[in-house]
């Protein structure tokens, strides 16, 4: 099985917003959801995840509420806020536009220059 791809800088926040848009998740659940929806092609490090969750919560893009995880431990569950949904939509559009541009550049043949 191929090694999971490294995350491009600046994409972690977008992936977290997408993961919690699918339903409330505790921190480790966010990590697992990203791995699941990437079909295990992305691997998020816990050392990167938790500061990003804190940052997004501080920005008002996600909100956290304390609850009990499936293994009966106290955990903070994150959900997308209205502002977070707007940010997700804007960031996804920006990401799609940028990938289109880069794909076009990579397809450029020498005779097209």
N, C-alpha and C positions, 0 to 999 in steps of 0.2 A: 504494500500500500504506500503511495507517495506521501512524503512528509507534508504536513499542513503548510500552507503559504503564510509568509509573514504579512502582517497587516500594514497597509500603506499609512503613513502618517496622516492624521486628521480624519481617518475613517471610523475610529472607535466610537466616537460620540454618535455618529449616524447609525451605526450598527446597534448600539444600545437603545437608541430611540425606536428603531424598528422592532427590536426584540420585545420591548415593553408595550409597544403598540398592539401586539398580539395577545396581550393579557398581562395582569400583574405578576411579577416575579420577584423572588428574593435575589440577592446579589449573585450567589453561585448559580442560581437558576438562569440568570441573564447569560452567564458564561456558557452554560449548557445549551440554552436556546440558540445562541449564535452558532455554536458548533453543530447543532442539529440542523438548522436551516441552511447552513453552508455545506451540509453533507460531510462534515468532519474535514473540510478543506481549509478551514481557518481555526486557529488555536489562539485564544485570548489568555494572556497571563493575568493571574489574580492581582499581581502588583500593579498592573495598568488599569484593571477593571475598577477597583474600589475608589481610587482617586477620581476617575471619570464619573462614577456614579455620584460621588460627593459634589463634584463640579456641576453636573447637570441638575442636581437637586438644588444647589445654591443658586443657579440661574433660573430656577422656576420651570424648567422643562420637564422634569419628572417630580413626583411627590412620593414620599416614603411613609408607610405606616407600619408599626410594629405588629407582628402576629406570630403564629406558630407554624414552623415548616412541617413538611410531611414526616420528618423524623422527630417531631415533638420538641424541637429546639426553637428558642426565641430568634426571630429573623425579621429583618426589615424588608417589606414588600414594596416594590416600586411600580408606579403606574404613570402613564403618559398624561401630562396636563394639556389643557387647551393650547397653551403657548408651545408646548412640546410638539403637538400635532402639526401646528403651523410650521415650526422649525424643521420637522421631519420632511414635510412636503417641499419646503424651499430647498433644503439640503439635497434631497433626492433629485429634484429637478436640476440643480447645479451639477451634481455628480453625473447624471445622465448626459447633460450637455457636454461636460468635460470629456467623458469617455468617448462620445461621438467624435469630438475634435481630435483626440489622440488617435483613435482608430483610423480616422481619415489620414492623419499624418503618417502613420505606420504603413498604410497601403500605398503611399506615394511612390511611383516608379521614377527612375532617373529621367526618362523622357518627358515627364510631366513638369519638370522643374524649369 
